[in-house]
Amino acid sequence: MTLQGPARRITIFIGESDRYNHKPLYAEIVHRAHHRGLAGASVFRGIEGYGASSRIHTSRLLSLSEDLPMAIIIVDTQDRIEQFLDDIAELVTGGLIIVEDVHVHTYAGGSQS
């Protein structure tokens, strides 16, 4: 797949403890993106944050949290992202999904070892 020029990025903010069918929600979202053949998805684990509940989640030693913030970033064409958002609408029952127009400069796979 080639992806260059105008594209769309979604960022999904959820908690590390969020689940779907007893599995981590972030894993379900990434697997669905992969199954749909989207250009790419990455998951980032935050060290501190809060959301709609206003409860601070942190990785600091004295206040260890089992529900650290997670961000899932997915990039592809506008049409494919919109279809994917419909696919995951029922999964994200708490959290935040943002959609941004972006410009892809380079999209290339690394060498396979």
C-alpha positions in Angstrom: 0.0 0.0 0.0 1.2 3.5 -0.7 0.1 6.4 1.3 1.3 9.9 0.5 -0.3 13.3 0.7 -3.6 14.1 2.4 -4.6 11.6 5.0 -6.4 11.3 8.3 -5.1 10.5 11.8 -7.2 9.3 14.7 -6.0 9.3 18.2 -7.9 7.3 20.7 -7.4 8.0 24.4 -8.4 5.2 26.8 -7.3 3.6 30.0 -4.9 0.7 30.3 -7.5 -1.3 32.2 -10.2 -0.9 29.6 -11.3 -4.3 28.3 -13.2 -5.8 25.4 -14.1 -9.5 25.8 -11.6 -9.8 28.7 -8.7 -8.6 26.5 -7.1 -5.1 26.5 -9.2 -2.7 24.5 -6.1 -1.2 22.9 -5.1 -4.7 21.5 -8.6 -5.2 20.1 -8.5 -1.8 18.3 -5.0 -2.5 16.8 -6.1 -5.9 15.7 -9.2 -4.5 14.0 -7.1 -1.9 12.3 -4.7 -4.5 11.1 -7.5 -6.8 9.9 -8.9 -3.9 7.9 -5.5 -3.3 6.3 -5.1 0.2 7.6 -1.7 1.8 6.9 -0.5 1.7 10.5 -1.3 1.8 14.2 0.7 2.4 17.3 -0.1 2.3 21.0 1.6 4.6 23.5 1.5 4.2 27.3 1.3 7.4 29.2 3.1 8.1 32.5 0.4 10.4 33.9 -2.9 11.9 32.8 -6.6 12.4 33.5 -9.7 12.5 31.4 -13.5 13.1 31.8 -13.5 11.5 35.3 -10.9 14.1 36.4 -9.1 11.3 38.3 -5.3 11.5 37.9 -3.6 8.3 36.8 0.1 8.2 37.3 3.1 5.8 37.2 4.9 7.6 40.1 6.2 5.1 42.6 4.2 6.3 45.6 0.9 6.2 43.7 1.1 3.4 41.2 -1.9 3.1 38.9 -3.1 0.1 37.1 -5.0 2.3 34.8 -2.4 4.5 33.0 -3.5 6.5 30.0 -3.1 4.9 26.6 -3.1 6.6 23.2 -3.7 4.6 20.0 -2.7 6.5 16.8 -3.9 5.3 13.4 -3.3 6.9 10.0 -4.8 6.2 6.6 -7.0 7.8 4.0 -10.1 9.8 4.9 -12.5 7.1 3.6 -10.7 4.2 5.3 -10.5 6.0 8.6 -14.2 7.0 8.5 -15.2 3.3 7.9 -12.9 2.2 10.7 -14.5 4.7 13.1 -17.9 3.1 12.4 -16.3 -0.3 13.1 -15.0 0.7 16.6 -17.8 3.0 17.7 -19.2 0.5 20.1 -15.8 -0.4 21.6 -14.9 3.0 23.1 -17.5 3.6 25.7 -15.2 5.8 27.8 -12.4 7.9 26.6 -11.8 10.3 23.7 -11.4 10.0 20.0 -10.0 12.8 18.0 -9.8 13.0 14.2 -7.3 15.2 12.4 -6.4 15.9 8.8 -2.7 15.3 8.2 -0.3 15.2 5.3 1.8 12.1 4.9 5.3 12.9 3.7 6.9 9.4 3.8 5.3 6.0 4.4 7.8 3.2 3.8 8.4 -0.2 5.4 11.8 -1.0 6.8 13.9 -3.9 5.7 12.6 -7.3 6.7 15.1 -9.4 8.6 
